[in-house]
Amino acid sequence: PLFADDGEVAEALYARLAGFAAGGPLFLDAPENNPAAMALVQRYGMIEVFGCARMYLGPPPDVVHQRIFGVTTFELG
């Protein structure tokens, strides 16, 4: 997961965490409904390898999507 108050903080967290990958593969499930998250993945040259749709039974939860830069799990969001 990658949660941050804004794109600048998200990028700082991402850059620090990416250092632990030591050149290995790195995946970030960035939500398309957050333009700052999409800008982040574009800046780092990431490409989409898998897509999925978010669905809700009933009304969608009250979530601040602008703070979600990486989804925790597909099951939990």
C-alpha positions in Angstrom: 0.0 0.0 0.0 1.0 3.6 -0.5 -1.0 6.3 1.3 0.1 9.9 1.4 -1.4 13.4 1.9 -0.2 14.5 -1.5 1.9 13.6 -4.5 5.1 15.0 -3.2 4.9 12.9 0.0 3.9 9.9 -2.0 6.9 10.2 -4.3 9.3 10.6 -1.4 7.8 7.4 0.2 7.9 5.6 -3.1 11.5 6.5 -3.8 12.6 5.4 -0.4 10.7 2.1 -0.6 11.9 1.4 -4.1 15.5 1.4 -2.7 14.6 -1.9 -0.9 13.8 -3.6 -4.2 17.5 -3.5 -5.1 16.9 -3.4 -8.8 14.4 -6.2 -8.7 10.8 -6.0 -10.0 8.6 -3.4 -8.3 4.8 -3.3 -8.6 2.5 -0.5 -7.6 -1.3 -0.9 -8.0 -2.0 2.8 -8.6 -5.7 3.7 -8.7 -6.7 5.5 -11.9 -9.1 7.8 -10.1 -6.1 9.6 -8.5 -4.4 11.8 -11.1 -1.4 12.4 -8.8 -0.9 8.6 -8.5 -1.1 8.2 -12.3 1.4 11.1 -12.7 3.8 9.3 -10.3 3.8 6.0 -12.2 4.3 7.9 -15.5 7.3 9.8 -14.0 8.9 6.5 -13.2 8.1 5.0 -16.5 5.9 2.2 -15.2 3.6 0.4 -17.5 0.3 -1.4 -16.9 0.6 -5.1 -16.6 -2.7 -5.9 -15.1 -6.0 -4.0 -14.7 -9.1 -4.6 -12.6 -12.3 -2.8 -11.8 -13.4 -1.6 -8.4 -17.0 -2.7 -7.6 -19.2 -2.1 -4.6 -22.4 -3.7 -3.3 -24.5 -0.7 -2.4 -23.1 2.9 -2.3 -19.4 3.3 -2.5 -17.6 4.0 0.8 -16.7 7.5 1.7 -12.9 7.4 0.9 -10.5 10.2 0.2 -9.2 8.8 -3.1 -6.6 11.6 -3.5 -4.6 10.0 -0.6 -4.5 6.5 -2.1 -1.4 6.1 -4.4 -1.1 2.3 -4.1 -3.9 -0.1 -3.3 -3.5 -2.4 -0.3 -5.1 -5.5 -1.9 -7.7 -6.0 -4.5 -10.0 -7.6 -1.9 -9.7 -4.7 0.6 -8.9 -1.7 -1.6 
